[in-house]
Amino acid sequence: MRKDDWLKKQTIQFDSKLEEVYEQLAAFRYETDTFLIGWIDKAELIQQINEKPQHLQKWKYGMREFWCCNLERDAKEPLSLVTYLKTTP
C-alpha cells in the first residue's frame, strides 16, 4: 500500500527515455531484484482458473487481487518463453 500511495503522488513523464521513466517510478530495482521462475500465457491461465473451485481462483495481498497459478504444477519453464515469443503472433 505504501508503494501504491507513493506512485499516486508521482508525476511521471512517459514521453521521457525509458531509463528516466524507470527512475521516476523507482522501478530500476526490479532489474536486479526480480527472477523469472515460471510463466503462463493468459489464455491457459484463464482456462485453469475457470476449472478451479471459486475459493482457489484468487488470492489477495493488501488492496491487490491475484489469480492463483501453482508455479510447480501449472507454470511453464522459463526458457520455453523464448520459443513462445518467437512463434506467437
PDB file with one MODEL, atoms N, CA, C and O in Angstrom:
MODEL        1
ATOM      1  N   MET A   1       0.820  -1.195   0.000  1.00  0.00           N
ATOM      2  CA  MET A   1       0.000   0.000   0.000  1.00  0.00           C
ATOM      3  C   MET A   1       0.867   1.262   0.000  1.00  0.00           C
ATOM      4  O   MET A   1       0.516   2.272  -0.610  1.00  0.00           O
ATOM      5  N   ARG A   2       2.010   1.184   0.699  1.00  0.00           N
ATOM      6  CA  ARG A   2       2.901   2.348   0.714  1.00  0.00           C
ATOM      7  C   ARG A   2       3.407   2.664  -0.683  1.00  0.00           C
ATOM      8  O   ARG A   2       3.460   3.828  -1.080  1.00  0.00           O
ATOM      9  N   LYS A   3       3.780   1.621  -1.436  1.00  0.00           N
ATOM     10  CA  LYS A   3       4.272   1.843  -2.799  1.00  0.00           C
ATOM     11  C   LYS A   3       3.153   2.423  -3.670  1.00  0.00           C
ATOM     12  O   LYS A   3       3.401   3.335  -4.459  1.00  0.00           O
ATOM     13  N   ASP A   4       1.928   1.908  -3.539  1.00  0.00           N
ATOM     14  CA  ASP A   4       0.790   2.432  -4.296  1.00  0.00           C
ATOM     15  C   ASP A   4       0.560   3.903  -3.977  1.00  0.00           C
ATOM     16  O   ASP A   4       0.373   4.716  -4.882  1.00  0.00           O
ATOM     17  N   ASP A   5       0.572   4.245  -2.700  1.00  0.00           N
ATOM     18  CA  ASP A   5       0.366   5.640  -2.293  1.00  0.00           C
ATOM     19  C   ASP A   5       1.477   6.530  -2.853  1.00  0.00           C
ATOM     20  O   ASP A   5       1.214   7.633  -3.334  1.00  0.00           O
ATOM     21  N   TRP A   6       2.705   6.048  -2.789  1.00  0.00           N
ATOM     22  CA  TRP A   6       3.834   6.813  -3.311  1.00  0.00           C
ATOM     23  C   TRP A   6       3.689   7.021  -4.813  1.00  0.00           C
ATOM     24  O   TRP A   6       3.906   8.126  -5.310  1.00  0.00           O
ATOM     25  N   LEU A   7       3.321   5.955  -5.548  1.00  0.00           N
ATOM     26  CA  LEU A   7       3.165   6.059  -7.003  1.00  0.00           C
ATOM     27  C   LEU A   7       2.074   7.050  -7.393  1.00  0.00           C
ATOM     28  O   LEU A   7       2.224   7.777  -8.375  1.00  0.00           O
ATOM     29  N   LYS A   8       0.986   7.087  -6.639  1.00  0.00           N
ATOM     30  CA  LYS A   8      -0.111   8.009  -6.941  1.00  0.00           C
ATOM     31  C   LYS A   8       0.327   9.467  -6.840  1.00  0.00           C
ATOM     32  O   LYS A   8      -0.237  10.335  -7.506  1.00  0.00           O
ATOM     33  N   LYS A   9       1.318   9.731  -6.017  1.00  0.00           N
ATOM     34  CA  LYS A   9       1.791  11.104  -5.818  1.00  0.00           C
ATOM     35  C   LYS A   9       2.823  11.531  -6.862  1.00  0.00           C
ATOM     36  O   LYS A   9       3.176  12.708  -6.938  1.00  0.00           O
ATOM     37  N   GLN A  10       3.308  10.582  -7.665  1.00  0.00           N
ATOM     38  CA  GLN A  10       4.356  10.891  -8.631  1.00  0.00           C
ATOM     39  C   GLN A  10       3.783  11.495  -9.911  1.00  0.00           C
ATOM     40  O   GLN A  10       2.677  11.156 -10.332  1.00  0.00           O
ATOM     41  N   THR A  11       4.536  12.373 -10.507  1.00  0.00           N
ATOM     42  CA  THR A  11       4.217  12.914 -11.825  1.00  0.00           C
ATOM     43  C   THR A  11       5.209  12.279 -12.793  1.00  0.00           C
ATOM     44  O   THR A  11       6.386  12.638 -12.818  1.00  0.00           O
ATOM     45  N   ILE A  12       4.730  11.350 -13.572  1.00  0.00           N
ATOM     46  CA  ILE A  12       5.596  10.589 -14.463  1.00  0.00           C
ATOM     47  C   ILE A  12       5.533  11.178 -15.868  1.00  0.00           C
ATOM     48  O   ILE A  12       4.452  11.415 -16.407  1.00  0.00           O
ATOM     49  N   GLN A  13       6.685  11.406 -16.440  1.00  0.00           N
ATOM     50  CA  GLN A  13       6.792  11.906 -17.807  1.00  0.00           C
ATOM     51  C   GLN A  13       7.004  10.699 -18.733  1.00  0.00           C
ATOM     52  O   GLN A  13       8.140  10.300 -18.990  1.00  0.00           O
ATOM     53  N   PHE A  14       5.913  10.128 -19.225  1.00  0.00           N
ATOM     54  CA  PHE A  14       6.014   8.911 -20.024  1.00  0.00           C
ATOM     55  C   PHE A  14       6.611   9.137 -21.408  1.00  0.00           C
ATOM     56  O   PHE A  14       6.914   8.173 -22.111  1.00  0.00           O
ATOM     57  N   ASP A  15       6.780  10.376 -21.804  1.00  0.00           N
ATOM     58  CA  ASP A  15       7.439  10.647 -23.077  1.00  0.00           C
ATOM     59  C   ASP A  15       8.960  10.758 -22.895  1.00  0.00           C
ATOM     60  O   ASP A  15       9.681  11.067 -23.845  1.00  0.00           O
ATOM     61  N   SER A  16       9.439  10.505 -21.681  1.00  0.00           N
ATOM     62  CA  SER A  16      10.876  10.525 -21.387  1.00  0.00           C
ATOM     63  C   SER A  16      11.523   9.241 -21.904  1.00  0.00           C
ATOM     64  O   SER A  16      10.838   8.324 -22.356  1.00  0.00           O
ATOM     65  N   LYS A  17      12.842   9.194 -21.831  1.00  0.00           N
ATOM     66  CA  LYS A  17      13.566   7.970 -22.168  1.00  0.00           C
ATOM     67  C   LYS A  17      13.184   6.891 -21.165  1.00  0.00           C
ATOM     68  O   LYS A  17      12.833   7.186 -20.023  1.00  0.00           O
ATOM     69  N   LEU A  18      13.257   5.640 -21.602  1.00  0.00           N
ATOM     70  CA  LEU A  18      12.875   4.522 -20.754  1.00  0.00           C
ATOM     71  C   LEU A  18      13.615   4.530 -19.414  1.00  0.00           C
ATOM     72  O   LEU A  18      13.012   4.288 -18.369  1.00  0.00           O
ATOM     73  N   GLU A  19      14.906   4.806 -19.447  1.00  0.00           N
ATOM     74  CA  GLU A  19      15.695   4.831 -18.214  1.00  0.00           C
ATOM     75  C   GLU A  19      15.181   5.887 -17.239  1.00  0.00           C
ATOM     76  O   GLU A  19      15.180   5.674 -16.027  1.00  0.00           O
ATOM     77  N   GLU A  20      14.744   7.029 -17.776  1.00  0.00           N
ATOM     78  CA  GLU A  20      14.224   8.104 -16.927  1.00  0.00           C
ATOM     79  C   GLU A  20      12.883   7.713 -16.312  1.00  0.00           C
ATOM     80  O   GLU A  20      12.613   8.031 -15.154  1.00  0.00           O
ATOM     81  N   VAL A  21      12.051   7.031 -17.077  1.00  0.00           N
ATOM     82  CA  VAL A  21      10.761   6.562 -16.550  1.00  0.00           C
ATOM     83  C   VAL A  21      11.016   5.558 -15.432  1.00  0.00           C
ATOM     84  O   VAL A  21      10.355   5.611 -14.395  1.00  0.00           O
ATOM     85  N   TYR A  22      11.970   4.640 -15.627  1.00  0.00           N
ATOM     86  CA  TYR A  22      12.333   3.680 -14.581  1.00  0.00           C
ATOM     87  C   TYR A  22      12.758   4.415 -13.315  1.00  0.00           C
ATOM     88  O   TYR A  22      12.375   4.030 -12.211  1.00  0.00           O
ATOM     89  N   GLU A  23      13.550   5.472 -13.475  1.00  0.00           N
ATOM     90  CA  GLU A  23      13.987   6.257 -12.318  1.00  0.00           C
ATOM     91  C   GLU A  23      12.790   6.917 -11.634  1.00  0.00           C
ATOM     92  O   GLU A  23      12.675   6.881 -10.409  1.00  0.00           O
ATOM     93  N   GLN A  24      11.901   7.519 -12.424  1.00  0.00           N
ATOM     94  CA  GLN A  24      10.738   8.214 -11.869  1.00  0.00           C
ATOM     95  C   GLN A  24       9.825   7.250 -11.109  1.00  0.00           C
ATOM     96  O   GLN A  24       9.234   7.625 -10.096  1.00  0.00           O
ATOM     97  N   LEU A  25       9.709   6.019 -11.589  1.00  0.00           N
ATOM     98  CA  LEU A  25       8.860   5.012 -10.940  1.00  0.00           C
ATOM     99  C   LEU A  25       9.603   4.230  -9.861  1.00  0.00           C
ATOM    100  O   LEU A  25       9.008   3.418  -9.151  1.00  0.00           O
ATOM    101  N   ALA A  26      10.906   4.480  -9.743  1.00  0.00           N
ATOM    102  CA  ALA A  26      11.773   3.692  -8.854  1.00  0.00           C
ATOM    103  C   ALA A  26      11.679   2.212  -9.218  1.00  0.00           C
ATOM    104  O   ALA A  26      11.735   1.341  -8.350  1.00  0.00           O
ATOM    105  N   ALA A  27      11.534   1.942 -10.516  1.00  0.00           N
ATOM    106  CA  ALA A  27      11.398   0.566 -10.997  1.00  0.00           C
ATOM    107  C   ALA A  27      12.743  -0.075 -11.302  1.00  0.00           C
ATOM    108  O   ALA A  27      12.807  -1.269 -11.597  1.00  0.00           O
ATOM    109  N   PHE A  28      13.803   0.695 -11.234  1.00  0.00           N
ATOM    110  CA  PHE A  28      15.132   0.179 -11.538  1.00  0.00           C
ATOM    111  C   PHE A  28      15.499  -1.024 -10.677  1.00  0.00           C
ATOM    112  O   PHE A  28      16.244  -1.899 -11.118  1.00  0.00           O
ATOM    113  N   ARG A  29      14.988  -1.071  -9.470  1.00  0.00           N
ATOM    114  CA  ARG A  29      15.345  -2.192  -8.592  1.00  0.00           C
ATOM    115  C   ARG A  29      14.797  -3.517  -9.093  1.00  0.00           C
ATOM    116  O   ARG A  29      15.331  -4.572  -8.750  1.00  0.00           O
ATOM    117  N   TYR A  30      13.739  -3.484  -9.901  1.00  0.00           N
ATOM    118  CA  TYR A  30      13.183  -4.727 -10.425  1.00  0.00           C
ATOM    119  C   TYR A  30      14.117  -5.390 -11.427  1.00  0.00           C
ATOM    120  O   TYR A  30      13.998  -6.585 -11.696  1.00  0.00           O
ATOM    121  N   GLU A  31      15.044  -4.618 -11.976  1.00  0.00           N
ATOM    122  CA  GLU A  31      16.014  -5.192 -12.906  1.00  0.00           C
ATOM    123  C   GLU A  31      16.983  -6.134 -12.198  1.00  0.00           C
ATOM    124  O   GLU A  31      17.511  -7.056 -12.818  1.00  0.00           O
ATOM    125  N   THR A  32      17.219  -5.914 -10.919  1.00  0.00           N
ATOM    126  CA  THR A  32      18.155  -6.760 -10.185  1.00  0.00           C
ATOM    127  C   THR A  32      17.479  -7.614  -9.121  1.00  0.00           C
ATOM    128  O   THR A  32      18.064  -8.596  -8.663  1.00  0.00           O
ATOM    129  N   ASP A  33      16.265  -7.266  -8.718  1.00  0.00           N
ATOM    130  CA  ASP A  33      15.591  -7.975  -7.624  1.00  0.00           C
ATOM    131  C   ASP A  33      14.488  -8.915  -8.090  1.00  0.00           C
ATOM    132  O   ASP A  33      13.762  -9.459  -7.258  1.00  0.00           O
ATOM    133  N   THR A  34      14.340  -9.122  -9.395  1.00  0.00           N
ATOM    134  CA  THR A  34      13.255  -9.929  -9.920  1.00  0.00           C
ATOM    135  C   THR A  34      13.831 -11.111 -10.692  1.00  0.00           C
ATOM    136  O   THR A  34      14.774 -10.957 -11.468  1.00  0.00           O
ATOM    137  N   PHE A  35      13.253 -12.291 -10.472  1.00  0.00           N
ATOM    138  CA  PHE A  35      13.720 -13.506 -11.122  1.00  0.00           C
ATOM    139  C   PHE A  35      12.545 -14.230 -11.748  1.00  0.00           C
ATOM    140  O   PHE A  35      11.484 -14.342 -11.133  1.00  0.00           O
ATOM    141  N   LEU A  36      12.721 -14.722 -12.963  1.00  0.00           N
ATOM    142  CA  LEU A  36      11.678 -15.474 -13.644  1.00  0.00           C
ATOM    143  C   LEU A  36      11.839 -16.949 -13.297  1.00  0.00           C
ATOM    144  O   LEU A  36      12.849 -17.567 -13.635  1.00  0.00           O
ATOM    145  N   ILE A  37      10.836 -17.509 -12.620  1.00  0.00           N
ATOM    146  CA  ILE A  37      10.904 -18.921 -12.268  1.00  0.00           C
ATOM    147  C   ILE A  37       9.853 -19.736 -13.003  1.00  0.00           C
ATOM    148  O   ILE A  37       9.867 -20.966 -12.946  1.00  0.00           O
ATOM    149  N   GLY A  38       8.959 -19.069 -13.682  1.00  0.00           N
ATOM    150  CA  GLY A  38       7.934 -19.749 -14.446  1.00  0.00           C
ATOM    151  C   GLY A  38       7.028 -18.728 -15.102  1.00  0.00           C
ATOM    152  O   GLY A  38       7.046 -17.554 -14.733  1.00  0.00           O
ATOM    153  N   TRP A  39       6.243 -19.157 -16.062  1.00  0.00           N
ATOM    154  CA  TRP A  39       5.337 -18.252 -16.761  1.00  0.00           C
ATOM    155  C   TRP A  39       4.160 -19.058 -17.281  1.00  0.00           C
ATOM    156  O   TRP A  39       4.213 -20.286 -17.343  1.00  0.00           O
ATOM    157  N   ILE A  40       3.101 -18.360 -17.653  1.00  0.00           N
ATOM    158  CA  ILE A  40       1.932 -18.995 -18.254  1.00  0.00           C
ATOM    159  C   ILE A  40       1.250 -17.953 -19.133  1.00  0.00           C
ATOM    160  O   ILE A  40       1.175 -16.781 -18.764  1.00  0.00           O
ATOM    161  N   ASP A  41       0.755 -18.373 -20.287  1.00  0.00           N
ATOM    162  CA  ASP A  41       0.074 -17.411 -21.154  1.00  0.00           C
ATOM    163  C   ASP A  41      -1.340 -17.177 -20.619  1.00  0.00           C
ATOM    164  O   ASP A  41      -1.901 -18.022 -19.920  1.00  0.00           O
ATOM    165  N   LYS A  42      -1.897 -16.032 -20.955  1.00  0.00           N
ATOM    166  CA  LYS A  42      -3.172 -15.597 -20.393  1.00  0.00           C
ATOM    167  C   LYS A  42      -4.305 -16.566 -20.700  1.00  0.00           C
ATOM    168  O   LYS A  42      -5.107 -16.879 -19.820  1.00  0.00           O
ATOM    169  N   ALA A  43      -4.379 -17.043 -21.941  1.00  0.00           N
ATOM    170  CA  ALA A  43      -5.471 -17.955 -22.320  1.00  0.00           C
ATOM    171  C   ALA A  43      -5.449 -19.227 -21.476  1.00  0.00           C
ATOM    172  O   ALA A  43      -6.492 -19.677 -21.002  1.00  0.00           O
ATOM    173  N   GLU A  44      -4.259 -19.807 -21.289  1.00  0.00           N
ATOM    174  CA  GLU A  44      -4.145 -21.024 -20.486  1.00  0.00           C
ATOM    175  C   GLU A  44      -4.427 -20.744 -19.013  1.00  0.00           C
ATOM    176  O   GLU A  44      -5.048 -21.561 -18.333  1.00  0.00           O
ATOM    177  N   LEU A  45      -3.974 -19.596 -18.522  1.00  0.00           N
ATOM    178  CA  LEU A  45      -4.241 -19.225 -17.137  1.00  0.00           C
ATOM    179  C   LEU A  45      -5.741 -19.105 -16.891  1.00  0.00           C
ATOM    180  O   LEU A  45      -6.254 -19.628 -15.901  1.00  0.00           O
ATOM    181  N   ILE A  46      -6.441 -18.420 -17.786  1.00  0.00           N
ATOM    182  CA  ILE A  46      -7.892 -18.256 -17.628  1.00  0.00           C
ATOM    183  C   ILE A  46      -8.587 -19.607 -17.644  1.00  0.00           C
ATOM    184  O   ILE A  46      -9.502 -19.847 -16.856  1.00  0.00           O
ATOM    185  N   GLN A  47      -8.155 -20.493 -18.540  1.00  0.00           N
ATOM    186  CA  GLN A  47      -8.747 -21.833 -18.600  1.00  0.00           C
ATOM    187  C   GLN A  47      -8.543 -22.564 -17.271  1.00  0.00           C
ATOM    188  O   GLN A  47      -9.476 -23.170 -16.743  1.00  0.00           O
ATOM    189  N   GLN A  48      -7.321 -22.504 -16.735  1.00  0.00           N
ATOM    190  CA  GLN A  48      -7.035 -23.163 -15.460  1.00  0.00           C
ATOM    191  C   GLN A  48      -7.839 -22.555 -14.311  1.00  0.00           C
ATOM    192  O   GLN A  48      -8.350 -23.278 -13.455  1.00  0.00           O
ATOM    193  N   ILE A  49      -7.950 -21.233 -14.297  1.00  0.00           N
ATOM    194  CA  ILE A  49      -8.701 -20.551 -13.240  1.00  0.00           C
ATOM    195  C   ILE A  49     -10.151 -21.003 -13.251  1.00  0.00           C
ATOM    196  O   ILE A  49     -10.723 -21.296 -12.202  1.00  0.00           O
ATOM    197  N   ASN A  50     -10.743 -21.061 -14.435  1.00  0.00           N
ATOM    198  CA  ASN A  50     -12.151 -21.447 -14.555  1.00  0.00           C
ATOM    199  C   ASN A  50     -12.405 -22.890 -14.135  1.00  0.00           C
ATOM    200  O   ASN A  50     -13.530 -23.236 -13.776  1.00  0.00           O
ATOM    201  N   GLU A  51     -11.384 -23.731 -14.173  1.00  0.00           N
ATOM    202  CA  GLU A  51     -11.524 -25.129 -13.765  1.00  0.00           C
ATOM    203  C   GLU A  51     -11.367 -25.322 -12.258  1.00  0.00           C
ATOM    204  O   GLU A  51     -11.672 -26.396 -11.739  1.00  0.00           O
ATOM    205  N   LYS A  52     -10.896 -24.297 -11.556  1.00  0.00           N
ATOM    206  CA  LYS A  52     -10.665 -24.407 -10.109  1.00  0.00           C
ATOM    207  C   LYS A  52     -11.926 -24.025  -9.339  1.00  0.00           C
ATOM    208  O   LYS A  52     -12.754 -23.261  -9.835  1.00  0.00           O
ATOM    209  N   PRO A  53     -12.070 -24.564  -8.113  1.00  0.00           N
ATOM    210  CA  PRO A  53     -13.169 -24.103  -7.253  1.00  0.00           C
ATOM    211  C   PRO A  53     -13.023 -22.606  -6.978  1.00  0.00           C
ATOM    212  O   PRO A  53     -11.909 -22.083  -6.985  1.00  0.00           O
ATOM    213  N   GLN A  54     -14.119 -21.927  -6.741  1.00  0.00           N
ATOM    214  CA  GLN A  54     -14.144 -20.472  -6.543  1.00  0.00           C
ATOM    215  C   GLN A  54     -13.106 -20.002  -5.526  1.00  0.00           C
ATOM    216  O   GLN A  54     -12.410 -19.016  -5.769  1.00  0.00           O
ATOM    217  N   HIS A  55     -12.993 -20.692  -4.394  1.00  0.00           N
ATOM    218  CA  HIS A  55     -12.090 -20.235  -3.328  1.00  0.00           C
ATOM    219  C   HIS A  55     -10.607 -20.414  -3.673  1.00  0.00           C
ATOM    220  O   HIS A  55      -9.751 -19.889  -2.961  1.00  0.00           O
ATOM    221  N   LEU A  56     -10.287 -21.137  -4.741  1.00  0.00           N
ATOM    222  CA  LEU A  56      -8.895 -21.324  -5.146  1.00  0.00           C
ATOM    223  C   LEU A  56      -8.529 -20.515  -6.386  1.00  0.00           C
ATOM    224  O   LEU A  56      -7.427 -20.661  -6.915  1.00  0.00           O
ATOM    225  N   GLN A  57      -9.436 -19.667  -6.854  1.00  0.00           N
ATOM    226  CA  GLN A  57      -9.190 -18.913  -8.075  1.00  0.00           C
ATOM    227  C   GLN A  57      -8.365 -17.649  -7.851  1.00  0.00           C
ATOM    228  O   GLN A  57      -7.591 -17.260  -8.725  1.00  0.00           O
ATOM    229  N   LYS A  58      -8.516 -17.003  -6.698  1.00  0.00           N
ATOM    230  CA  LYS A  58      -7.837 -15.727  -6.445  1.00  0.00           C
ATOM    231  C   LYS A  58      -7.260 -15.689  -5.044  1.00  0.00           C
ATOM    232  O   LYS A  58      -7.720 -16.391  -4.143  1.00  0.00           O
ATOM    233  N   TRP A  59      -6.241 -14.853  -4.875  1.00  0.00           N
ATOM    234  CA  TRP A  59      -5.711 -14.570  -3.545  1.00  0.00           C
ATOM    235  C   TRP A  59      -5.464 -13.074  -3.459  1.00  0.00           C
ATOM    236  O   TRP A  59      -5.309 -12.401  -4.478  1.00  0.00           O
ATOM    237  N   LYS A  60      -5.427 -12.558  -2.237  1.00  0.00           N
ATOM    238  CA  LYS A  60      -5.311 -11.117  -2.029  1.00  0.00           C
ATOM    239  C   LYS A  60      -4.072 -10.795  -1.203  1.00  0.00           C
ATOM    240  O   LYS A  60      -3.653 -11.558  -0.333  1.00  0.00           O
ATOM    241  N   TYR A  61      -3.503  -9.630  -1.515  1.00  0.00           N
ATOM    242  CA  TYR A  61      -2.381  -9.090  -0.753  1.00  0.00           C
ATOM    243  C   TYR A  61      -2.599  -7.587  -0.695  1.00  0.00           C
ATOM    244  O   TYR A  61      -2.518  -6.899  -1.712  1.00  0.00           O
ATOM    245  N   GLY A  62      -2.873  -7.088   0.489  1.00  0.00           N
ATOM    246  CA  GLY A  62      -3.180  -5.661   0.623  1.00  0.00           C
ATOM    247  C   GLY A  62      -4.449  -5.354  -0.151  1.00  0.00           C
ATOM    248  O   GLY A  62      -5.470  -6.017   0.028  1.00  0.00           O
ATOM    249  N   MET A  63      -4.381  -4.349  -1.012  1.00  0.00           N
ATOM    250  CA  MET A  63      -5.547  -3.960  -1.805  1.00  0.00           C
ATOM    251  C   MET A  63      -5.561  -4.662  -3.161  1.00  0.00           C
ATOM    252  O   MET A  63      -6.458  -4.423  -3.969  1.00  0.00           O
ATOM    253  N   ARG A  64      -4.595  -5.509  -3.413  1.00  0.00           N
ATOM    254  CA  ARG A  64      -4.485  -6.170  -4.719  1.00  0.00           C
ATOM    255  C   ARG A  64      -5.123  -7.555  -4.687  1.00  0.00           C
ATOM    256  O   ARG A  64      -5.228  -8.189  -3.637  1.00  0.00           O
ATOM    257  N   GLU A  65      -5.541  -8.001  -5.856  1.00  0.00           N
ATOM    258  CA  GLU A  65      -6.128  -9.322  -6.011  1.00  0.00           C
ATOM    259  C   GLU A  65      -5.416 -10.015  -7.173  1.00  0.00           C
ATOM    260  O   GLU A  65      -5.199  -9.404  -8.220  1.00  0.00           O
ATOM    261  N   PHE A  66      -5.052 -11.283  -6.993  1.00  0.00           N
ATOM    262  CA  PHE A  66      -4.275 -12.022  -7.987  1.00  0.00           C
ATOM    263  C   PHE A  66      -4.952 -13.341  -8.313  1.00  0.00           C
ATOM    264  O   PHE A  66      -5.589 -13.946  -7.451  1.00  0.00           O
ATOM    265  N   TRP A  67      -4.816 -13.786  -9.554  1.00  0.00           N
ATOM    266  CA  TRP A  67      -5.274 -15.131  -9.924  1.00  0.00           C
ATOM    267  C   TRP A  67      -4.264 -16.129  -9.383  1.00  0.00           C
ATOM    268  O   TRP A  67      -3.074 -15.827  -9.299  1.00  0.00           O
ATOM    269  N   CYS A  68      -4.728 -17.306  -9.018  1.00  0.00           N
ATOM    270  CA  CYS A  68      -3.847 -18.347  -8.499  1.00  0.00           C
ATOM    271  C   CYS A  68      -3.269 -19.189  -9.634  1.00  0.00           C
ATOM    272  O   CYS A  68      -3.989 -19.620 -10.535  1.00  0.00           O
ATOM    273  N   CYS A  69      -1.988 -19.412  -9.575  1.00  0.00           N
ATOM    274  CA  CYS A  69      -1.302 -20.296 -10.516  1.00  0.00           C
ATOM    275  C   CYS A  69      -0.197 -20.992  -9.736  1.00  0.00           C
ATOM    276  O   CYS A  69       0.738 -20.345  -9.265  1.00  0.00           O
ATOM    277  N   ASN A  70      -0.301 -22.296  -9.601  1.00  0.00           N
ATOM    278  CA  ASN A  70       0.707 -23.054  -8.885  1.00  0.00           C
ATOM    279  C   ASN A  70       1.979 -23.095  -9.732  1.00  0.00           C
ATOM    280  O   ASN A  70       1.988 -23.674 -10.818  1.00  0.00           O
ATOM    281  N   LEU A  71       3.039 -22.486  -9.238  1.00  0.00           N
ATOM    282  CA  LEU A  71       4.270 -22.378 -10.018  1.00  0.00           C
ATOM    283  C   LEU A  71       4.911 -23.732 -10.297  1.00  0.00           C
ATOM    284  O   LEU A  71       5.578 -23.900 -11.318  1.00  0.00           O
ATOM    285  N   GLU A  72       4.718 -24.693  -9.410  1.00  0.00           N
ATOM    286  CA  GLU A  72       5.319 -26.009  -9.607  1.00  0.00           C
ATOM    287  C   GLU A  72       4.534 -26.846 -10.624  1.00  0.00           C
ATOM    288  O   GLU A  72       5.126 -27.518 -11.469  1.00  0.00           O
ATOM    289  N   ARG A  73       3.204 -26.800 -10.538  1.00  0.00           N
ATOM    290  CA  ARG A  73       2.369 -27.639 -11.403  1.00  0.00           C
ATOM    291  C   ARG A  73       1.913 -26.952 -12.681  1.00  0.00           C
ATOM    292  O   ARG A  73       1.918 -27.569 -13.746  1.00  0.00           O
ATOM    293  N   ASP A  74       1.517 -25.680 -12.594  1.00  0.00           N
ATOM    294  CA  ASP A  74       0.832 -25.011 -13.698  1.00  0.00           C
ATOM    295  C   ASP A  74       1.725 -24.160 -14.585  1.00  0.00           C
ATOM    296  O   ASP A  74       1.435 -23.989 -15.769  1.00  0.00           O
ATOM    297  N   ALA A  75       2.800 -23.627 -14.036  1.00  0.00           N
ATOM    298  CA  ALA A  75       3.658 -22.714 -14.797  1.00  0.00           C
ATOM    299  C   ALA A  75       4.598 -23.489 -15.721  1.00  0.00           C
ATOM    300  O   ALA A  75       4.884 -24.666 -15.506  1.00  0.00           O
ATOM    301  N   LYS A  76       5.062 -22.797 -16.745  1.00  0.00           N
ATOM    302  CA  LYS A  76       5.985 -23.393 -17.715  1.00  0.00           C
ATOM    303  C   LYS A  76       7.413 -22.972 -17.390  1.00  0.00           C
ATOM    304  O   LYS A  76       7.644 -21.986 -16.691  1.00  0.00           O
ATOM    305  N   GLU A  77       8.355 -23.735 -17.908  1.00  0.00           N
ATOM    306  CA  GLU A  77       9.775 -23.451 -17.682  1.00  0.00           C
ATOM    307  C   GLU A  77      10.151 -22.093 -18.287  1.00  0.00           C
ATOM    308  O   GLU A  77       9.660 -21.745 -19.361  1.00  0.00           O
ATOM    309  N   PRO A  78      11.005 -21.330 -17.622  1.00  0.00           N
ATOM    310  CA  PRO A  78      11.400 -20.010 -18.131  1.00  0.00           C
ATOM    311  C   PRO A  78      11.935 -20.024 -19.562  1.00  0.00           C
ATOM    312  O   PRO A  78      11.579 -19.150 -20.353  1.00  0.00           O
ATOM    313  N   LEU A  79      12.771 -20.981 -19.909  1.00  0.00           N
ATOM    314  CA  LEU A  79      13.366 -20.990 -21.246  1.00  0.00           C
ATOM    315  C   LEU A  79      12.347 -21.232 -22.354  1.00  0.00           C
ATOM    316  O   LEU A  79      12.586 -20.852 -23.500  1.00  0.00           O
ATOM    317  N   SER A  80      11.214 -21.859 -22.034  1.00  0.00           N
ATOM    318  CA  SER A  80      10.192 -22.081 -23.063  1.00  0.00           C
ATOM    319  C   SER A  80       9.517 -20.772 -23.467  1.00  0.00           C
ATOM    320  O   SER A  80       8.838 -20.724 -24.492  1.00  0.00           O
ATOM    321  N   LEU A  81       9.692 -19.714 -22.684  1.00  0.00           N
ATOM    322  CA  LEU A  81       9.129 -18.410 -23.028  1.00  0.00           C
ATOM    323  C   LEU A  81       9.750 -17.865 -24.321  1.00  0.00           C
ATOM    324  O   LEU A  81       9.070 -17.195 -25.098  1.00  0.00           O
ATOM    325  N   VAL A  82      11.015 -18.143 -24.551  1.00  0.00           N
ATOM    326  CA  VAL A  82      11.692 -17.662 -25.756  1.00  0.00           C
ATOM    327  C   VAL A  82      11.010 -18.237 -26.998  1.00  0.00           C
ATOM    328  O   VAL A  82      10.698 -17.495 -27.929  1.00  0.00           O
ATOM    329  N   THR A  83      10.781 -19.532 -27.020  1.00  0.00           N
ATOM    330  CA  THR A  83      10.122 -20.178 -28.156  1.00  0.00           C
ATOM    331  C   THR A  83       8.705 -19.636 -28.318  1.00  0.00           C
ATOM    332  O   THR A  83       8.270 -19.349 -29.433  1.00  0.00           O
ATOM    333  N   TYR A  84       7.994 -19.497 -27.214  1.00  0.00           N
ATOM    334  CA  TYR A  84       6.621 -18.981 -27.265  1.00  0.00           C
ATOM    335  C   TYR A  84       6.595 -17.582 -27.905  1.00  0.00           C
ATOM    336  O   TYR A  84       5.764 -17.315 -28.773  1.00  0.00           O
ATOM    337  N   LEU A  85       7.484 -16.710 -27.486  1.00  0.00           N
ATOM    338  CA  LEU A  85       7.516 -15.352 -28.024  1.00  0.00           C
ATOM    339  C   LEU A  85       7.906 -15.319 -29.495  1.00  0.00           C
ATOM    340  O   LEU A  85       7.435 -14.458 -30.238  1.00  0.00           O
ATOM    341  N   LYS A  86       8.750 -16.235 -29.921  1.00  0.00           N
ATOM    342  CA  LYS A  86       9.171 -16.277 -31.311  1.00  0.00           C
ATOM    343  C   LYS A  86       8.096 -16.845 -32.235  1.00  0.00           C
ATOM    344  O   LYS A  86       8.064 -16.520 -33.422  1.00  0.00           O
ATOM    345  N   THR A  87       7.215 -17.692 -31.697  1.00  0.00           N
ATOM    346  CA  THR A  87       6.223 -18.372 -32.541  1.00  0.00           C
ATOM    347  C   THR A  87       4.811 -17.845 -32.393  1.00  0.00           C
ATOM    348  O   THR A  87       3.922 -18.262 -33.135  1.00  0.00           O
ATOM    349  N   THR A  88       4.581 -16.943 -31.459  1.00  0.00           N
ATOM    350  CA  THR A  88       3.241 -16.402 -31.244  1.00  0.00           C
ATOM    351  C   THR A  88       3.111 -15.048 -31.898  1.00  0.00           C
ATOM    352  O   THR A  88       3.916 -14.148 -31.657  1.00  0.00           O
ATOM    353  N   PRO A  89       2.078 -14.905 -32.739  1.00  0.00           N
ATOM    354  CA  PRO A  89       1.897 -13.603 -33.407  1.00  0.00           C
ATOM    355  C   PRO A  89       1.510 -12.491 -32.449  1.00  0.00           C
ATOM    356  O   PRO A  89       1.326 -11.349 -32.870  1.00  0.00           O
TER     357      PRO A  89
ENDMDL
END
